[in-house]
């Protein structure tokens, strides 16, 4: 199953589309978000975000921190580099 994902930096859009998995470095440890995940808000720390699309393609990029919001209608991350 897929979910809508939006990843933004202060000055640009990093990713907008459908994903099957998102791994993020949260303050409490690494979080993996899948479709149907429980709603939450989490503070992100320095590390790598990994986005997996339906085709199995993985996109990985480093961040310095940010905030993640998971809602039934989609997932959004505001990140800083």
C-alpha positions in Angstrom: 0.0 0.0 0.0 1.1 3.5 -0.7 0.7 6.8 1.1 1.0 10.5 0.1 4.3 12.0 1.1 5.6 15.5 1.1 9.1 16.4 2.1 9.9 20.2 2.2 12.9 22.3 3.1 12.5 25.9 3.9 13.5 26.9 0.4 12.3 24.1 -1.8 10.3 20.9 -2.3 12.4 17.8 -1.9 9.8 15.1 -2.6 6.1 15.1 -3.4 4.4 11.8 -4.4 3.4 8.3 -3.3 5.7 6.2 -1.2 5.4 2.7 0.4 7.9 3.4 3.2 9.7 6.3 4.9 12.5 5.9 7.4 13.5 9.0 9.4 16.0 9.7 12.2 13.6 10.8 15.1 14.7 12.0 18.5 13.4 8.7 20.0 15.2 6.5 17.4 14.7 5.5 13.8 11.0 5.5 12.7 9.6 3.6 9.7 6.3 4.9 8.4 4.1 2.6 6.3 0.6 3.1 4.9 -2.0 3.2 7.7 0.6 4.3 10.4 -0.8 5.7 13.6 -1.0 9.5 13.5 2.0 11.2 15.2 4.2 14.3 15.3 7.9 13.7 15.8 11.0 15.8 16.1 13.7 14.7 13.6 17.5 14.8 14.4 20.6 14.6 12.2 20.7 11.5 10.0 19.4 10.1 6.7 15.9 10.0 5.4 15.1 7.1 3.1 12.0 7.1 0.8 10.9 3.9 -0.9 8.6 4.1 -3.9 6.2 1.5 -5.3 8.8 0.5 -7.9 11.3 -0.3 -5.0 13.4 2.7 -5.9 15.0 4.2 -2.7 16.0 7.9 -2.4 18.3 8.7 0.5 19.4 12.1 1.7 21.0 13.6 4.8 19.2 16.1 7.0 20.3 18.2 10.0 16.8 18.0 11.7 13.2 18.8 11.3 9.6 17.8 12.1 7.5 14.8 10.8 3.7 14.7 10.8 1.8 11.5 10.1 -2.0 11.9 9.4 -4.5 9.6 7.9 -4.5 11.7 4.7 -0.7 11.7 4.3 2.7 12.3 5.7 4.6 15.6 5.7 8.2 16.3 6.8 9.8 19.8 7.1 13.5 19.3 7.1 16.7 21.4 7.4 20.0 20.7 5.9 
